[in-house]
Amino acid sequence: MSGSKAPRSQLFGWLTLAAPLLILLCLIALTERRGVDRLAALPPLLIGIGLLVTNRWGQLRRRRRLLHSLRQERLPISNHSRS
């Protein structure tokens, strides 16, 4: 079963690069196309930007939740432990 972990981690590595690569591809398409043909590159560009924004928003939300739970679990420090 341990052999199935390596391809899965590689898949996640490629998926992390998918949105930035999509944006890069769209920017290249925008520079190569002229006139009305440039409009065809806008939807994938907006999708890539949307994926990056929602990913970052989810990371911030998870970090905020983790920080909140860590603060809730913190034990009060008593003066008895200093002596």
C-alpha positions as a printed NumPy array, in Angstrom:
array([[  0.   ,   0.   ,   0.   ],
       [  2.899,   2.383,   0.559],
       [  3.576,   2.398,  -3.198],
       [  0.276,   4.201,  -3.838],
       [  1.33 ,   7.239,  -1.785],
       [  4.111,   8.412,  -4.1  ],
       [  1.945,   8.857,  -7.23 ],
       [ -0.755,  10.552,  -5.155],
       [  1.705,  13.085,  -3.739],
       [  2.992,  13.723,  -7.255],
       [ -0.579,  14.294,  -8.392],
       [ -1.079,  16.881,  -5.642],
       [  2.155,  18.552,  -6.693],
       [  0.912,  18.911, -10.247],
       [ -2.501,  20.092,  -9.079],
       [ -0.904,  22.889,  -7.068],
       [  0.727,  24.141, -10.234],
       [ -2.432,  23.863, -12.347],
       [ -3.928,  27.299, -11.612],
       [ -0.678,  29.293, -12.011],
       [  0.129,  27.396, -15.226],
       [ -3.384,  28.08 , -16.527],
       [ -2.896,  31.794, -15.842],
       [  0.498,  31.753, -17.543],
       [ -0.925,  29.984, -20.575],
       [ -3.753,  32.506, -20.807],
       [ -1.362,  35.444, -20.568],
       [  0.727,  33.969, -23.384],
       [ -2.447,  33.479, -25.432],
       [ -3.43 ,  37.096, -24.781],
       [ -0.108,  38.35 , -26.117],
       [ -0.252,  36.104, -29.194],
       [ -3.836,  36.84 , -30.232],
       [ -5.223,  40.005, -31.772],
       [ -8.621,  41.661, -31.732],
       [-11.708,  39.686, -30.828],
       [ -9.693,  36.44 , -30.572],
       [ -8.233,  37.724, -27.309],
       [-11.633,  37.35 , -25.655],
       [-11.334,  33.554, -25.883],
       [ -8.416,  33.656, -23.414],
       [-10.313,  35.607, -20.741],
       [-12.576,  32.861, -19.274],
       [ -9.684,  30.487, -18.442],
       [ -7.733,  33.451, -17.041],
       [-10.619,  34.379, -14.744],
       [-11.028,  30.738, -13.698],
       [ -7.314,  30.478, -12.825],
       [ -7.427,  33.69 , -10.809],
       [-10.604,  32.504,  -9.082],
       [ -8.948,  29.206,  -8.156],
       [ -5.965,  31.006,  -6.638],
       [ -8.163,  33.423,  -4.691],
       [-10.446,  30.712,  -3.289],
       [ -7.423,  28.569,  -2.383],
       [ -5.829,  31.435,  -0.467],
       [ -9.123,  32.27 ,   1.219],
       [ -9.503,  28.646,   2.341],
       [ -5.939,  28.623,   3.715],
       [ -6.582,  31.779,   5.728],
       [ -9.841,  30.362,   7.063],
       [ -8.151,  27.111,   8.142],
       [ -5.311,  29.016,   9.813],
       [ -7.795,  31.236,  11.647],
       [ -9.718,  28.181,  12.867],
       [ -6.499,  26.484,  13.994],
       [ -5.348,  29.58 ,  15.865],
       [ -8.744,  29.884,  17.52 ],
       [ -8.692,  26.249,  18.655],
       [ -5.131,  26.602,  19.975],
       [ -6.14 ,  29.647,  21.987],
       [ -9.154,  27.779,  23.38 ],
       [ -7.018,  24.829,  24.524],
       [ -4.309,  26.932,  26.191],
       [ -4.121,  26.255,  29.899],
       [ -3.902,  29.19 ,  32.296],
       [ -0.442,  29.634,  33.826],
       [ -0.48 ,  29.582,  37.62 ],
       [  2.05 ,  31.254,  39.905],
       [  2.639,  27.97 ,  41.75 ],
       [  4.764,  26.556,  38.962],
       [  7.361,  29.33 ,  39.326],
       [  8.52 ,  28.44 ,  42.84 ]])
